[in-house]
């Protein structure tokens, strides 16, 4: 099992998929993060049950993330 901060370090400037607490997924390039696991992502697409939206650059609060998967 990889620790979350190690995974973020290894995934910097690579595509990741985040599962959020509200069951949405965000897929994009991880461009930065901090010690609280707040993340900055670019070229983000949001996927919910019915809709896919292009969001561009987003900041994601770490406490809203359930799972991080390298894409």
C-alpha angles and dihedrals in degrees: 000000000000118000113240097243091049090051091051091049092051092044097052110132091008133103117270136174119222124198110208129207091255091057095254118131126216119201121189148103115302106228101168148352141181138217091276090057091248104155138206114209133181132204089024126181118193118211123192128165094284110011140054116200132183108227105172112206118010139173113220122200109232094225090064094058120098100172139009118203125180108234 
